[in-house]
Amino acid sequence: METLIVLIPIIATVVSVWSAIVSARAAKRSLAISEQQESRRQPLLSPYLFKGYFKQFKNEKIFVFSISVSNATDVDNAIVHLELEVSYVSAQNVCMKFKIPHEAKLVKNLDVGEIKPFNLPVSIGSHQAIAGWALFNVTEAMLNEGALDSYKVILTDSHGLLTKFDPGILKEIKDV
């Protein structure tokens, strides 16, 4: 009987330790799942460039980008602003930047077939993607006799987050 009295607290301690270990593992798994769900609720747009062109006019270049934008998160989002960030070297050999907004109306100047520009703002549902064209007009006056160095497309979403991407080297649209 005395042995039983000594064994009962030892058994209770072992059961208690085992229960604590099992509970800690379950809590750790629950925390990981919860963190994963929370990360899917953070807004994030992922752009993909299909094509990029420019068309040279006498005193300006129109840049045209075919873009798809996906939203892999669990929250709806929207593109509220599209910009082209232009870097150039001025005539005084100073590196400069400026931003210009997307202009859907530039499509009438191109004569290159069917181009459907983004009409902003444009919503992107949860786990959805959209596609459209972004158009920008860079004039010689903006460059102020400088040389174009590089450019980036910048998307601003409905949460105020910026997504930048470099479209790389573009093909020129020629009048044939």
N, C-alpha and C positions, 0 to 999 in steps of 0.2 A: 504494500500500500504506500509505503514511504517512497518507493521508487517511482510509482505513478505520480505522486505529488511533485516530484522533481522533474519528471518527463513532460508534464503538461505545459509548464512555462517554456521549456525548450522547444517543444513542438509549436507552440503559439508564436514564438520568436521566429522560427524558420518560416512558418506560413506568412507571417507579417513581412519579413524580408522579401520573400518570393512575390507577394502581392505588390510591394513597393516597386520591385524591378519591373514587373509586368505593367504597372501603372505608368512608370517613367517612360517605358518604350512606347506605350500608346499615346502618351502626351507628346512625345517627340515626333511621332508620325503625324499627329493632329496638327502640331505646330508647322511642320513642313508643308502639309496640305493647305493650311490657312495662308502661309506665306506665298505659296504658288498661286492661290486664288487672288490674293491681293496684288501680286505682280501683274496678273492678267487684267486687273482693273485700272492699271496705270496707262494713260494715253500714250500711244506710239504709232506714228505713221511711217510706213516704209515705201519710199518711192522707187520706181524702176523706170529707167529711160529706154524707150524702144528705139527712137530715132531722134536725131538732132540736125537741124539745117540752119543756114542763114542765107539771106538774099541781099545782095549788094545793090543799092541804089546810088544815085549821084552823091548825096550828102548823108546817107544813113545806111544802117544794116538792120534788117529785121531778123531776129533770132526766133526759131520755131522748134519746140520740143514736144515730142509725143511721149506722154508720161502716164504710167499707171501708178496708183497709190493704194496700198492695202492697209487695212486696219485689222491686225490679228488679236486685238484685245477684246475684253468683254464689255466695253463701253462704246457707245456711239461717239463719233467724232465728226469733224468737218474741216475742210480747207477754207480758211477765211481770207487768206492773202497769199499771193504768189509774187515773188520778186526775182529780179536778176541782179546779182551783185557783180559789178564790173570793176576789175582792177586794171589800172593802166599806168604808164609812165608818162608824166607830163613833158612838155617841151623843155622845161627846166631840169629834167632828169630826177623828178620827185615821184615816188610811188604814191598813187592816189586810188581811192575807191568811191563808188557811188552806187546807189540802188535805184532801179526803175521798176515800176509795177507792170504786171501782166495787163495787156490790152487786147481784149477779144476782138475788137473792131479792126485790128490789123489784118485779119484774114482776107479782107477784100483787096488788099494790095498784092497778094501772092500769086493768084492764078495757077495753083498747083493741084487742083482736084479738090476732093472733099476733105476739109479739115474742120473738125468740130471743137472749137476752143472751150476751155473751162469757163463757165459762167459762175462767178463767185458770189456768195459762198456756196459750196457744194458739200452736201453731207455724205458721210461714209459710215454705213451701219457697222455694228459689231461683226467681226469676221467677214467683212465684205471688201471689195475692191472697186475702184472706178478708174476710168481712163479718159484722157482728153489731151488737148494741145494747149501749151503755154506759149504766148507770143510777146516779144519784147522789141522795142525800137530803140536802137542806140544811134544817136546822131553824132556827126563830127563836132558839132558845137559842145556836146557833153564831154567829149574827149579833149577839147581845147587844144587841138594840134598835137595831142599826145598819141602814144602807141598803145593799142589794146594789148594787155598782158594775159589776163585770164578772166574767167567768169564762173559763177556758181548760181544754181537755182535754189531759192529759199522758199519753203512752204511754212506758213504759220497756221497752226490748227486752232480749233475753238477753245482750247485750254491755254493758249498763249505760248505753246512750245514751238520752237523753230527746228526744222529739219533741212539741212543743207546737203546738196550733192553736186559733184563736179561732172558736167556733161561730156567732158573730154573734147576731142577734135571733131569739128562739125564739117559736113559736106556743104558745098555751095550750090544753091539752086540757080541754074542758068536759064536765061530765056533762049529757047531754041527755035 
